[in-house]
């Protein structure tokens, strides 16, 4: 697995330069709660026909930061974007909350959780 840290304002350009749908399978966008009320957001890819070749691009940000959308590059990312909104209570450009959680559910259940 390769893991590359990117500045929040550069993540879309980095993914655009990297991603080739013929070579890489977009897996998901993942969130990891960090200390000091920070969040690590990960964009995870696996290479076709190479089971152990995984690429992770990530940013460290505050929960209040606007996370850029990659839907123009990877249309299926909309599901993962909406999931991190529900789970962590963050804002993602052009994405709405309400994919997994009902209004009466515990909101942003993973925000502030750290390992």
Residue pairs with C-beta under 8 A, 6 or more apart in sequence:
1 52
1 54
1 55
1 56
2 54
2 55
2 56
3 56
3 58
4 14
4 55
4 56
4 57
4 58
5 58
5 59
5 60
6 14
6 57
6 58
6 59
7 59
8 59
8 61
8 65
8 67
8 68
9 68
11 43
11 57
11 59
11 68
11 70
12 68
12 69
12 70
12 73
14 57
15 43
15 57
15 70
15 73
15 74
16 73
18 24
18 45
18 55
18 57
19 26
19 45
19 73
19 74
21 74
22 48
23 47
23 48
24 45
24 46
24 47
24 48
24 55
25 45
25 46
25 47
25 48
26 43
26 44
26 45
26 74
26 76
26 77
27 44
27 45
27 46
27 54
28 44
28 80
29 41
29 42
29 43
29 44
29 70
29 77
29 80
29 81
29 83
29 84
30 41
30 42
30 44
30 80
30 84
31 39
31 40
31 41
31 42
31 84
31 87
31 88
31 90
31 110
32 39
32 40
32 42
32 115
33 39
33 88
33 110
33 111
33 112
33 113
33 114
33 115
34 40
34 60
34 114
35 114
37 62
37 63
37 112
38 60
38 61
38 62
38 63
39 60
39 61
39 62
39 63
39 88
39 90
39 111
40 58
40 59
40 60
41 58
41 59
41 61
41 67
41 84
41 90
42 56
42 57
42 58
43 56
43 57
43 58
43 70
43 77
44 54
44 55
44 56
45 54
45 55
45 56
45 57
46 53
46 54
46 55
47 53
47 54
47 55
59 67
61 67
63 88
63 89
63 90
63 111
64 91
65 90
65 91
66 91
66 92
66 93
67 81
67 84
67 90
67 91
67 92
67 93
68 92
68 93
69 77
69 81
69 92
69 93
69 94
69 95
70 77
70 81
71 77
71 78
71 81
71 94
71 95
78 95
79 99
81 92
81 95
82 92
82 95
82 96
82 97
82 98
82 99
82 100
83 99
83 100
84 90
84 92
85 91
85 92
85 95
85 96
85 97
85 99
86 97
86 98
86 99
86 100
86 101
86 108
87 100
87 108
87 109
87 110
87 111
88 108
88 110
88 111
89 107
89 108
89 111
90 111
101 107
101 109
